[in-house]
Amino acid sequence: MSTVSASHPGSGNAARLEVDGVSLSFGGLKALRDVSFEVEPGSITALIGPNGAGKTSMFNCISGFYHPQAGTIRFDGTDVTRMHAPQRAKLGFARTFQNIALFRGMTVLDNIKLGRHAHMSTNVFQALLYWGRASREEMELREEIERRIIDFLEIAHIRHMPVASLSYGLQKRVELARALAMRPRILMLDEPVAGMNREETEDMARFILDVKEEWGTTILMVEHDMGMVMDISDHVVVLNFGEVIARGLPREVQADPRVAEAYLGSGDPAALMAKLKAGSEAA
């Protein structure tokens, strides 16, 4: 397991997220209906559900890409419902995307540094000239990234390589590194292991657990790999047709007939657990 100093910028800075009665519509289509749940500080909460359940819409509401027509989203007690994504980023929101959103022609190190620039005090002109305070900030940023993020995610050997030359699994790891460079108080992971093989999935699951345990960061993730979700989550929220149908500990959610009905069309929790086990063994 990776080791991180106790003075790590993310340590002890976890935040609580509250979603209260959120509803979102696109014309006549109701994407979310009165959705409520909490994400406790320093926990891993998974938001799951069948395709079309409303997971991405909920994620976009929380991160500030969508603004719901009703309901409230609070971040450590502060109402952020109407804040835009850049404002939320300054408060400590960081997000990865289902489809990798990296600059493929840039190096790994430069991609990671971009995650922190939104929080730097120097302006673009100073950064381009690379003088004075901009130079000092840039040096401090690079040192922090090298020592605390690149080593943490075991990507030192690729830090000067262009992203386009990397495997899919490593690109996903670089995207996680860029999010961590934002010093998140809440880390939102959108399908972090989608498209990965078993080894890559196990590596990513380990890093997610390390972020929680060693950085103390609150984590909210959307993920279809139910085996991984049940293995590493502290709390699971299940959406179906835009509504919360279950929430609780992983074992409680697995045993809920409503969840089995949503995934299998049959309210048989035993069949759901058998499917999860088969999928895990086949991975």
C-alpha positions as CSV (number, residue, x, y, z in Angstrom):
1,M,0.0,0.0,0.0
2,S,1.2,3.5,-0.8
3,T,2.4,5.7,2.0
4,V,1.6,9.4,2.4
5,S,2.9,11.8,5.0
6,A,0.5,12.9,7.7
7,S,0.8,16.5,6.4
8,H,-0.8,15.5,3.1
9,P,-2.9,18.4,1.8
10,G,-6.0,16.2,1.7
11,S,-5.6,14.8,5.2
12,G,-8.4,15.6,7.7
13,N,-10.2,17.8,5.2
14,A,-13.1,15.6,4.3
15,A,-16.5,17.2,3.7
16,R,-20.1,16.2,4.1
17,L,-22.5,16.3,1.1
18,E,-26.3,16.4,1.5
19,V,-28.7,16.0,-1.4
20,D,-32.2,17.0,-0.3
21,G,-35.3,16.6,-2.6
22,V,-33.5,17.2,-5.9
23,S,-35.6,17.0,-9.0
24,L,-34.5,17.6,-12.6
25,S,-36.4,17.7,-15.8
26,F,-35.5,18.1,-19.5
27,G,-38.7,19.3,-21.1
28,G,-41.3,16.7,-20.3
29,L,-38.6,14.1,-19.3
30,K,-38.2,13.8,-15.5
31,A,-34.6,12.7,-15.0
32,L,-34.6,12.9,-11.2
33,R,-37.5,12.8,-8.8
34,D,-37.2,14.1,-5.2
35,V,-33.7,12.5,-4.7
36,S,-32.3,12.6,-1.2
37,F,-29.2,11.1,0.3
38,E,-26.1,11.9,2.3
39,V,-22.4,11.3,1.8
40,E,-20.5,11.2,5.1
41,P,-17.1,12.7,5.6
42,G,-14.2,10.4,4.8
43,S,-16.5,7.7,3.4
44,I,-16.9,6.0,0.0
45,T,-20.5,6.2,-1.3
46,A,-21.5,4.5,-4.5
47,L,-24.4,5.7,-6.6
48,I,-25.6,2.8,-8.7
49,G,-28.6,1.8,-10.8
50,P,-29.5,0.4,-14.2
51,N,-28.9,2.3,-17.4
52,G,-31.1,5.4,-17.6
53,A,-31.6,5.4,-13.8
54,G,-30.4,9.0,-13.5
55,K,-26.9,8.5,-12.1
56,T,-25.2,10.8,-14.5
57,S,-27.8,13.5,-14.1
58,M,-27.4,13.4,-10.4
59,F,-23.6,13.5,-10.7
60,N,-23.9,16.6,-13.0
61,C,-26.2,18.3,-10.5
62,I,-23.7,17.7,-7.7
63,S,-20.7,18.9,-9.7
64,G,-22.5,22.0,-11.0
65,F,-23.0,21.1,-14.7
66,Y,-26.7,21.0,-14.2
67,H,-28.9,23.0,-11.9
68,P,-32.0,21.2,-10.6
69,Q,-35.5,22.7,-10.7
70,A,-36.1,21.7,-7.1
71,G,-34.2,20.6,-4.1
72,T,-31.0,21.6,-2.3
73,I,-27.4,20.4,-2.5
74,R,-25.3,21.3,0.6
75,F,-21.6,21.0,1.0
76,D,-20.5,21.1,4.7
77,G,-23.7,23.0,5.4
78,T,-23.2,25.5,2.6
79,D,-25.9,25.6,-0.1
80,V,-24.1,25.1,-3.5
81,T,-27.2,24.3,-5.5
82,R,-26.9,27.4,-7.8
83,M,-23.1,27.5,-7.9
84,H,-21.4,26.8,-11.2
85,A,-18.7,24.1,-11.5
86,P,-15.7,26.4,-11.2
87,Q,-17.1,27.9,-7.9
88,R,-17.6,24.4,-6.6
89,A,-14.0,23.4,-7.6
90,K,-12.7,26.2,-5.5
91,L,-14.6,24.8,-2.5
92,G,-13.0,21.4,-2.9
93,F,-15.0,19.5,-5.6
94,A,-12.9,17.4,-8.0
95,R,-14.3,15.1,-10.6
96,T,-13.1,12.5,-13.1
97,F,-15.2,11.6,-16.2
98,Q,-16.5,8.4,-17.7
99,N,-14.9,9.3,-21.1
100,I,-11.3,10.3,-20.3
101,A,-10.9,14.0,-20.5
102,L,-7.1,14.5,-20.8
103,F,-5.0,16.5,-23.2
104,R,-3.5,13.6,-25.2
105,G,-0.6,15.6,-26.7
106,M,0.6,16.8,-23.4
107,T,2.8,14.9,-20.9
108,V,1.4,13.1,-17.8
109,L,3.1,15.7,-15.6
110,D,1.6,18.7,-17.5
111,N,-1.9,17.1,-17.4
112,I,-1.7,16.7,-13.7
113,K,-0.5,20.2,-13.1
114,L,-3.5,21.6,-14.9
115,G,-5.7,20.2,-12.1
116,R,-4.1,22.6,-9.7
117,H,-3.9,25.8,-11.7
118,A,-7.5,26.7,-11.0
119,H,-6.4,27.2,-7.3
120,M,-3.1,29.1,-7.9
121,S,-2.9,32.8,-7.0
122,T,-0.9,33.9,-10.1
123,N,-2.7,34.9,-13.3
124,V,-2.2,33.4,-16.8
125,F,0.1,36.3,-17.9
126,Q,2.5,35.7,-15.0
127,A,2.4,31.9,-15.5
128,L,3.3,32.3,-19.2
129,L,6.2,34.6,-18.4
130,Y,7.3,32.2,-15.6
131,W,8.7,34.9,-13.3
132,G,8.5,36.1,-9.7
133,R,5.6,34.5,-7.7
134,A,4.5,32.5,-10.7
135,S,7.9,30.8,-10.8
136,R,7.9,30.0,-7.1
137,E,4.3,28.6,-7.3
138,E,5.2,26.5,-10.3
139,M,8.2,25.0,-8.5
140,E,6.1,24.3,-5.3
141,L,3.3,22.8,-7.4
142,R,5.7,20.4,-9.3
143,E,7.4,19.3,-6.0
144,E,4.0,18.6,-4.5
145,I,2.8,16.6,-7.5
146,E,6.1,14.6,-7.8
147,R,6.2,13.7,-4.1
148,R,2.6,13.3,-3.1
149,I,0.6,12.3,-6.2
150,I,2.9,10.7,-8.8
151,D,4.6,8.5,-6.2
152,F,1.3,7.8,-4.5
153,L,-0.3,6.5,-7.8
154,E,2.9,4.7,-8.9
155,I,3.3,6.6,-12.2
156,A,6.8,8.1,-11.8
157,H,8.0,6.0,-14.7
158,I,5.6,7.6,-17.2
159,R,5.5,11.2,-15.9
160,H,7.3,12.7,-18.9
161,M,5.4,10.5,-21.5
162,P,2.6,12.0,-23.7
163,V,-0.8,10.7,-22.5
164,A,-1.7,9.4,-26.0
165,S,1.1,6.8,-25.7
166,L,-0.3,5.3,-22.6
167,S,-2.6,2.3,-22.1
168,Y,-6.3,3.0,-21.2
169,G,-5.8,1.9,-17.6
170,L,-2.8,4.3,-17.1
171,Q,-4.8,7.1,-18.7
172,K,-7.5,6.6,-16.1
173,R,-4.9,6.7,-13.4
174,V,-3.5,10.0,-14.8
175,E,-7.0,11.4,-14.7
176,L,-7.3,10.5,-11.0
177,A,-4.0,12.1,-10.4
178,R,-5.2,15.4,-12.0
179,A,-8.3,15.3,-9.8
180,L,-6.1,14.8,-6.7
181,A,-3.9,17.8,-7.7
182,M,-7.0,19.9,-6.9
183,R,-6.6,18.9,-3.3
184,P,-10.3,17.7,-3.2
185,R,-12.4,17.7,-0.1
186,I,-14.9,15.5,-2.1
187,L,-13.7,13.4,-5.0
188,M,-16.3,12.4,-7.6
189,L,-15.4,9.4,-9.7
190,D,-17.5,8.7,-12.8
191,E,-17.1,5.0,-13.7
192,P,-13.5,4.8,-12.6
193,V,-13.0,1.2,-13.7
194,A,-15.2,1.1,-16.8
195,G,-13.4,-0.7,-19.7
196,M,-10.6,-2.0,-17.5
197,N,-9.3,-5.6,-17.2
198,R,-9.2,-7.4,-13.9
199,E,-5.7,-6.3,-13.0
200,E,-6.4,-2.6,-13.8
201,T,-9.6,-2.8,-11.8
202,E,-7.9,-4.2,-8.8
203,D,-5.2,-1.5,-9.0
204,M,-7.8,1.3,-9.3
205,A,-9.8,-0.1,-6.4
206,R,-6.7,-0.1,-4.2
207,F,-5.9,3.5,-5.1
208,I,-9.5,4.6,-4.3
209,L,-9.2,2.9,-0.9
210,D,-5.9,4.6,-0.3
211,V,-7.3,8.0,-1.1
212,K,-10.0,7.5,1.5
213,E,-7.7,6.0,4.1
214,E,-4.6,8.0,3.7
215,W,-5.9,11.3,2.3
216,G,-9.1,11.2,4.4
217,T,-11.1,12.4,1.3
218,T,-14.8,12.0,0.9
219,I,-15.5,9.9,-2.2
220,L,-18.7,9.7,-4.3
221,M,-18.6,7.3,-7.3
222,V,-20.8,6.1,-10.1
223,E,-19.8,2.6,-11.2
224,H,-21.3,-0.4,-13.0
225,D,-18.8,-2.9,-11.7
226,M,-21.1,-4.2,-8.9
227,G,-18.4,-6.5,-7.5
228,M,-16.0,-3.6,-7.0
229,V,-18.8,-1.4,-5.6
230,M,-19.8,-3.9,-3.0
231,D,-16.1,-4.6,-2.0
232,I,-15.0,-1.0,-1.3
233,S,-18.1,1.1,-0.6
234,D,-19.2,2.1,2.9
235,H,-22.6,3.2,1.7
236,V,-24.6,2.5,-1.5
237,V,-27.5,4.6,-3.0
238,V,-29.6,2.9,-5.7
239,L,-31.5,4.9,-8.3
240,N,-34.1,3.6,-10.7
241,F,-36.1,5.8,-13.1
242,G,-34.8,8.9,-11.3
243,E,-35.8,7.8,-7.8
244,V,-34.0,6.4,-4.8
245,I,-35.2,2.8,-4.4
246,A,-32.7,1.7,-1.8
247,R,-29.8,3.0,0.3
248,G,-27.6,1.5,3.1
249,L,-24.7,-0.8,3.7
250,P,-23.6,-2.9,0.7
251,R,-24.9,-6.1,2.2
252,E,-28.3,-4.4,2.9
253,V,-28.6,-3.2,-0.7
254,Q,-27.7,-6.6,-2.1
255,A,-30.5,-8.1,0.0
256,D,-33.1,-5.6,-1.1
257,P,-35.8,-7.1,-3.4
258,R,-36.3,-3.7,-5.1
259,V,-32.7,-3.7,-6.2
260,A,-32.9,-7.2,-7.7
261,E,-36.1,-6.2,-9.5
262,A,-34.4,-3.1,-11.0
263,Y,-31.4,-5.1,-12.2
264,L,-32.9,-8.4,-13.1
265,G,-36.7,-7.9,-13.5
266,S,-37.2,-10.3,-10.6
267,G,-37.2,-9.4,-7.0
268,D,-34.9,-12.3,-6.0
269,P,-31.8,-11.0,-4.0
270,A,-30.2,-14.5,-4.2
271,A,-30.3,-14.3,-8.0
272,L,-28.7,-10.8,-7.8
273,M,-25.9,-12.0,-5.5
274,A,-25.3,-15.0,-7.7
275,K,-25.0,-12.7,-10.7
276,L,-22.5,-10.5,-8.9
277,K,-20.4,-13.4,-7.8
278,A,-20.4,-14.8,-11.4
279,G,-19.4,-11.5,-12.8
280,S,-16.6,-11.1,-10.3
281,E,-15.2,-14.5,-11.0
282,A,-15.4,-14.0,-14.8
283,A,-13.6,-10.6,-14.6
